Amino acid sequence: MELPNNSEAAKQMEFAEGFNPELTTEEKLQAAVEFDDLVQSTLLRFAEDAKTHDHDIIFSDRIQSEVSLEIPQKDGSVVSIGVYSGSLDNGTKSREITFVERGVGGYHRYYIEDDFVLRYDDNTPFSSMEEDDDKIDMSMMSDDEIYECAVRAMRKTNNLIENCKLEQQMGLNRQPVGVDEISKLAELLESAEVFKFNY
């Protein structure tokens, strides 16, 4: 994984630079146990600031607790963190931690799937992701132009999905991580503080 720049926020996530294809099934399963513990202990630690959704308009199929955290850096960059734990109506559980190098664009998502912890990385700068949307003024467009814009957006989305699948098949993304990486996540979270929204 190539880091977008050398900000302190990016350096905080340097341990997430590659995948270990040699992990045993036992190591992957142990990582999932430790990840589940990390999610739950983090939510407990910040219980006063956690929010719970109980079959509301956002999560109609589950009860989900979440907390938003951050780790400000000396250079002004910030690691933004989301911690999520859900119990779905179908009996499954969801556990997830996301990291965003704010202002840089590095995004890392850890989540449990099929009893393993997978990591998904996206280093697309947010500014370039939003660039196209900023240039579109739909109020000045005809119905045909709006339709063409929607078709282009759908094609772009389909291309991204196909690229993600290809990356996964090639072992470049959405791959299992081991206990060492979960330990580094836990170490990183020790310095996290509650994200305060400034309205």
C-alpha positions in Angstrom: 0.0 0.0 0.0 1.4 3.4 -1.0 0.8 6.1 1.5 -0.5 9.4 0.0 2.1 11.6 1.7 4.4 11.8 4.7 2.0 13.4 7.1 2.0 12.3 10.8 -1.5 10.9 10.3 -0.3 8.7 7.4 2.7 7.6 9.4 0.4 6.4 12.2 -1.0 3.8 9.8 2.3 2.6 8.3 1.8 -0.8 9.9 -1.0 -1.4 7.5 1.3 -1.4 4.5 1.0 -5.0 3.3 -0.8 -8.3 3.8 0.8 -11.5 5.2 -0.3 -14.4 2.9 1.4 -16.9 5.3 -1.2 -16.5 8.1 -2.6 -19.8 9.3 -6.3 -20.3 9.9 -5.7 -20.4 13.6 -3.9 -17.0 13.5 -6.8 -15.5 11.5 -9.4 -16.9 13.9 -7.4 -15.6 16.9 -7.2 -12.1 15.3 -11.0 -12.1 15.0 -11.4 -12.8 18.7 -9.0 -10.1 19.6 -10.6 -7.6 17.2 -14.0 -8.3 18.6 -12.6 -7.7 22.1 -11.0 -4.5 20.9 -14.2 -3.1 19.4 -16.2 -4.0 22.6 -13.6 -2.6 25.0 -13.3 0.6 23.0 -17.0 1.2 23.0 -17.1 0.5 26.8 -14.2 2.9 27.3 -16.1 5.7 25.5 -19.6 4.6 26.6 -20.6 8.1 27.6 -20.0 9.3 24.1 -21.2 6.3 22.1 -24.4 6.4 20.2 -26.8 3.5 19.8 -29.2 3.0 16.9 -32.1 0.7 17.7 -33.9 -0.2 14.5 -34.1 3.4 13.5 -34.3 5.0 10.0 -30.5 4.5 9.5 -30.3 0.9 10.7 -33.7 -0.7 10.5 -32.4 -4.3 10.7 -30.2 -4.0 13.8 -29.1 -2.5 17.0 -25.8 -0.7 16.4 -23.5 1.2 18.8 -20.8 3.5 17.5 -18.3 6.1 18.6 -16.3 8.7 16.7 -12.7 9.2 17.8 -9.7 11.1 16.6 -5.9 11.3 17.1 -4.6 14.8 16.4 -1.0 14.9 15.2 1.7 17.6 15.9 1.7 18.6 12.2 -2.0 19.4 12.2 -3.1 16.2 10.4 -5.6 13.9 12.2 -6.5 10.2 12.2 -10.3 10.0 12.4 -11.6 6.7 13.8 -15.0 5.1 13.8 -15.8 2.1 16.0 -19.0 0.1 15.3 -20.7 -2.9 16.9 -24.0 -4.2 15.6 -26.4 -7.1 16.4 -28.5 -7.8 13.3 -32.0 -9.2 13.3 -30.8 -12.3 11.4 -28.6 -13.3 14.4 -25.3 -12.1 12.9 -22.9 -9.6 14.5 -21.0 -6.8 12.8 -17.7 -5.4 14.1 -15.9 -2.7 12.3 -13.2 0.0 12.9 -12.4 2.6 10.2 -9.4 4.9 10.0 -9.3 8.1 7.8 -6.1 10.2 7.5 -8.1 13.4 7.5 -7.0 15.9 4.9 -4.9 13.2 3.2 -7.4 10.7 1.9 -6.0 7.4 3.2 -8.9 5.2 4.3 -8.6 1.8 6.1 -11.5 -0.4 7.1 -11.2 -3.4 9.4 -14.2 -5.7 9.6 -15.1 -9.3 10.4 -16.3 -11.4 7.5 -16.5 -15.2 7.5 -14.8 -15.4 10.9 -11.7 -13.5 9.8 -10.7 -9.8 10.1 -10.3 -8.2 6.7 -8.7 -4.9 5.9 -9.8 -2.7 3.0 -7.6 0.2 1.9 -8.5 3.1 -0.3 -5.9 5.9 -0.8 -7.9 8.0 -3.1 -7.7 11.6 -1.9 -11.1 12.9 -0.9 -10.6 16.1 -2.9 -10.3 14.2 -6.1 -13.3 12.0 -5.2 -15.5 15.1 -4.7 -14.1 17.1 -7.7 -16.5 15.8 -10.3 -19.6 16.4 -8.0 -18.5 20.0 -7.3 -18.5 20.8 -11.1 -22.1 19.5 -11.7 -25.0 22.0 -11.5 -28.0 19.8 -12.1 -30.4 22.7 -12.0 -28.9 23.9 -15.3 -29.1 20.5 -17.0 -31.7 19.0 -19.3 -33.3 15.6 -18.5 -31.1 14.0 -21.1 -28.0 15.5 -19.6 -29.0 14.3 -16.1 -29.6 10.8 -17.5 -26.2 10.8 -19.2 -24.6 12.0 -15.9 -26.3 9.2 -14.0 -25.2 6.6 -16.6 -21.6 7.8 -16.3 -21.8 7.7 -12.5 -23.2 4.1 -12.6 -20.4 3.0 -15.0 -17.8 4.6 -12.7 -19.3 2.8 -9.7 -19.3 -0.5 -11.5 -15.7 -0.1 -12.5 -14.7 0.6 -8.9 -16.6 -2.5 -7.8 -14.9 -4.6 -10.5 -11.5 -3.2 -9.6 -12.1 -4.0 -5.9 -13.0 -7.6 -6.8 -9.9 -7.9 -9.0 -7.7 -6.5 -6.2 -9.1 -9.0 -3.8 -8.6 -11.9 -6.2 -4.9 -10.8 -6.6 -4.4 -10.6 -2.8 -3.9 -6.8 -2.9 -6.9 -5.7 -0.8 -9.7 -7.0 1.4 -7.4 -9.7 2.8 -7.2 -11.2 6.3 -4.9 -9.7 8.9 -3.3 -11.3 11.9 -2.9 -10.8 15.6 0.1 -8.5 15.3 -1.9 -6.0 13.2 -4.8 -6.1 15.7 -2.3 -5.4 18.5 -1.0 -2.4 16.7 -4.6 -1.2 16.2 -5.1 -1.5 20.0 -1.9 0.4 20.6 -3.0 3.2 18.3 -6.4 3.4 19.9 -4.8 4.0 23.3 -4.1 7.6 22.3 -7.5 8.2 20.8 -9.9 10.8 22.1 -13.5 11.6 21.5 -14.1 13.5 18.3 -15.9 16.8 19.1 -18.1 18.1 16.3 -17.7 21.8 15.8 -21.0 23.3 14.6 
